[in-house]
Amino acid sequence: MHTTPKPPYLAVIFTTHRLGDRPDYDWAADRMLELAQHVDRFLGIESAHGSDGTGITVSYPRDETAIGRWRSDPEHLAAQQAGRDKWYAAYELRVARVERTT
């Protein structure tokens, strides 16, 4: 569990269903985490994956500016394309505003 600062901030929720074991996926996922941590105003990330291929990753950017920086990163764009082409049977992305935590 990641500790985030006092709200408000955003939550980018990425749900996926993987197409089985892909050797390059784990490396790319680790690389995306490494890159995201260097995006200005990135607050943290949490991720969980089931044995059935279902996964959820929630990242916490401070604002839309941080999302824009991440969305335009060249390595992230390449990983997105690989996800569409070979890693995911399905995926969905949602952005929510965190107003409070308990």
N, C-alpha and C positions, 0 to 999 in steps of 0.2 A: 504494500500500500504506500502510495506516495503522499507526502504532506504538501499541500498547496497553500498559498497565502490566503489571506482574508478575501472573500469575494467582493466585487464581481470579477469574473473572468469567464472564458469560454471553455467548452468541452467539445472536442471533435471526436465523434463516436464512429469507429470504422468496424463494421461487422462483415465477416467473410465466411465463405465455405470453400476450403481448399480442394484442389483436384488430386489429392494424394501426396505422397512424399516426393518432394523435388529437392535434390541436393543443393541447388543454388538459392533456394528460398531462405533457409536459415541464415546464410551469409548476408543476403540482401536485407533481411529483417534487422539483423544486428547493425548493419551499416546505416540503415535509415534511423535507427535509434541514436546512433552516434552523431549523425548529421543533425538531427532534430534538436539535440541538446545544445547545439551551437547557434541555433537560430535566436536572434535577439527577442526577448520577451517570451521565450518558451519556459513553462513552469514545471512540466513533468509529464509522465506517461505511465499508464497501467495497461497490462495486457494479460489475457488468459485464452487458452486454446484447449478444446476438448479432443478426445481421441477420435471423434467422428468427423473431424476436419473443420468444425465450427470454431470461429475465433472472434474475439472482440478486443479492440485496442482503443483506449480513450486517451487522447492527448489533451493537454491543458495549455493553450496559448493565452497570453494576457488579453490580446485584442485581435481585430481583423488584420492589422498590419502584420502581425506575426504569422497569421494564416497565409497572407499573400506572399510573404517571403518564403515560407515552406512550400507553398503550391508552385512557386516558380523555380525552385532549386533544380538544376539540370539532372542530378543523380536521382532525385525523387521523381521527376518526370519519367525517367527511364524505368524506374521500379514500377511506376503506375502502369506503364505499357506492358511490362513483363507480367504484371498481375492480370491484366486483361487477356493477354495472349496465352499464358501457360500456367499460372498459379491458382486462379480462382474460378470456381464454377459459378459463383455469385458473390456480390459484395454490395454494400450500401454504406453511404457516408451521411452522417447527420451532424449538424452544428447546433449546440444549445448554449444558452447563457446560464451560468451558475450564479444564483442570487444569494444562496445561503448554504451553509454546511452545519452539521450537528456533531 
